[in-house]
Amino acid sequence: MKFLHKTEIMNEPQQLQQHPLIAHKLSLLRDARVKPKQFRELVTELGILIGYQATANMDLIETKQHESPVAPFTGVKIKDTVAIFPIMRAGLGLVEPLLTLIPSARVHHLGLYREHSTLLPVEYYNKLPQECSVDLGFVVDPMIATGGTAVAAINILKEWGLKKIKFVGLIGSTLGVKVLRDAHPDVEIYVGVIDEKLTDEGYIIPGCGDAGDRIFKTL
């Protein structure tokens, strides 16, 4: 198989609110009046739009000759073995949109929560296989607030042996994105928008509230 396509790594965090659909849907997502069903639908729609951008520089290889109804052509396929790593629980909302884009991807769950008093990440679930057989991983979580859980999840994956990692989220904070970028400068970051501030409790301002509670109706 011939190596066909390789594009440059995106070194700067990609803030995608300039896309009209992303800006429109983020505005709806933020609205406190939006019910869980519509919130989940918006998470899915935004996940597809942002995930599309995050997959734009994946590597391709040629496969073999095929026949269209008109003429032969050379097929191509994604070069890497891909996995999606949702940070539970809110990250589960972004699994379906990423699988829509990459149906062959594996899904490995990572359980991390932010301890309320210290705002530090605590790991509670990790069933990764003993050996890493994944080439490219997408870590997904709707929010990068303090950045701690994203950093911890990527630490786990790098210790496991994963070399290429991208982070896909919906809303980040200036601090959280900086913390993630400083800890893992090799990881590409894709979010819909970056808000400037956090509350004392570590929620993004204006953000969209607790994404997990809004997805799973546990407010």
N, C-alpha and C positions, 0 to 999 in steps of 0.2 A: 504494500500500500504506500502510495506517495504522499509525503507531507505537503499540504497545499497552502495553508493559510495560518499566519500567526500575526497578531497585532500587539501593539504596545500595551504595557500595564498602565492603568490609570493611577497615577501617583497621588493626585489630589482627591479628596472626598467629593463625590458627585451629588450635588444638590439639584434636584430635577423639577423644582416647582415652576420653572420657566415654561414647561409644557402645559398648554392650556387645560388639558384633561386632568393632569395631575393636580394643578392648582385648584381647579373646580372641585374635584373629589376630596381633596384635603380640607377644603372649606366646609364641605358637608360632614366629613369625618369629625371635625372639631366640635360641631354643634351638639350641645348637651341634650337637645330635644330628640336626637336621632335614636331610634329604638335598636335593640340588639340585632334583629334580623337585617335591617338596613346597614347597620355598622359592619356586620360580618360581610355583607355584599360589597361594601366599599373597601374593606380590607382586601378582599379577593381581587377587586378591579384594580386597586392601586398596586397590589403585589404583582399582577401581570404587567402593568405599565412599567413599573420600576425594575422588575425582573427582566423584562425585554432589554432594557438598557444595560443591566448587569451582565447579560449573556452576549453582548454585541462583540466582544473581543475573544470569544472562545476559539480554540484552534480547530481547524478542519483538516481532514485527510481525504484523498481520493480513495474510492473503493473499487468499483469495476464498471464495465460497460453495461448499460441497460438500453432497452428499446422504448422510445416514446411512440405514440401512434404515427409519428411523422419521420423520425430519424433516430439513430443511436446517440447516446450521450454518456458522459462519464459521471457516475454517482459520487457523492461526497457524504461524509458523516462526521459527527463530533469526535474529535480525537480522544478526549479524556473520559475515564470512568468518573461519573459525577454522583455526588451525594448531597442531600439536603439535611441540615442539622438545625431543627427548630429548638430554640431555648424555651422550654416549657415554663408556664403554660401558654402565654400569649403568642409565642412563636408558632404554635400549631395553626393559627389563622393564616399563616403565609405558606403552609405546605401545599395546599391545593393549587394556588396560582403558580408556584414554581413547578409542580408536577404537570400542570397544563402545558407549560413551556418545554419541559424536559421529562416526558413520560417515563423514560428508561432510568431516571435517577433513583438511587436508593434513598431511604429515609432512616436516619439514626437520631434518636431523641436524646437531648441533654436536659436534665432537670437542675435548674439553678434558681434560687430566689434571693431577693435583696432583703437582708435583715433590717427591720424597721429602725432600730435604735442606732445601729452603726452604719447603715447603708452599704454594708459589705456583702459580697455574694457568698451564698452557702450552697454547696453541691448536695443534691439529694437523689439524683438518678443518673446512672451512666452504665449503659450496657453495650458499649462499643466492642466489636470483635477483638480478639487478641492481636491480630495482625491488621495493619492498615492496607487495604487494597483499593483505595480511592485516590484518584489523581487530582480532582478539583472538588472543593467543598463550598457550599453556600450556607453560611450561618445566617439564620433568619430570626428576627425579633422585631416587632413593630416599633419599639422605642429604643433609642440610645439616650438614657437620661444621665446618670452619673458615669456610665461607661464600664462600670465594674463587672457586670455579668457578661457583657460581650468580651471583655478582656479575658475573664476566667474561662469562658467557653473555648476561646481560641487557644488559650494556654493548654487546655486539655487536648485539643485536636493536634496541636504541634507536638506535644509529648507523645501522642499516639503514633505520630509519624507522617501526618498530612502536611504537604509542602505548599500547595496552592489553595488559598482561601479567599473568598469574597464575603463581605457582610452586606445583607439586604435588609433595610428597615423602611419605615414610613416617616417617622419624625425623629430627629436628633436634637440634642442641645449642643451649644457651642462647646461647653465643658466636656460632655460625654464623647463627642467626636474627637476632640483633642486628646483625651485620655486614651481612647482606642488607637488613634493614629500614632501617638507617642510610644505606646506599648508594642504596637505591631505595624510598623511603617510599610511592610510588604503586603498588607491586606488591603484590597480595594474596598472602599466604602460607598454604598449607594443608598441614598435616602431621598424622600420627597422634599423635605424642607429641614432647615436647621434653625431652631428657635434659640434665642439668646440666653434665657434665664431659667433657673430652677427654684422651686420652693424649698423651704428648710427641710421638708420631708422628701425631697428628691424628685418631685414631679416637674415635668417640663411646663414652662409658661410660654404661650397659652396651651400648647400641647393638645391632647385630646382626653385627658384623664387617665385612669388605669385601663389600658387596652384589654388586658385579660378579663377584668370585671365586665367590660362592655361587650366583649365577644361572647362570653359565657353566661351573661346575665346574672352575675353574682354581686351586684352592687348592694 
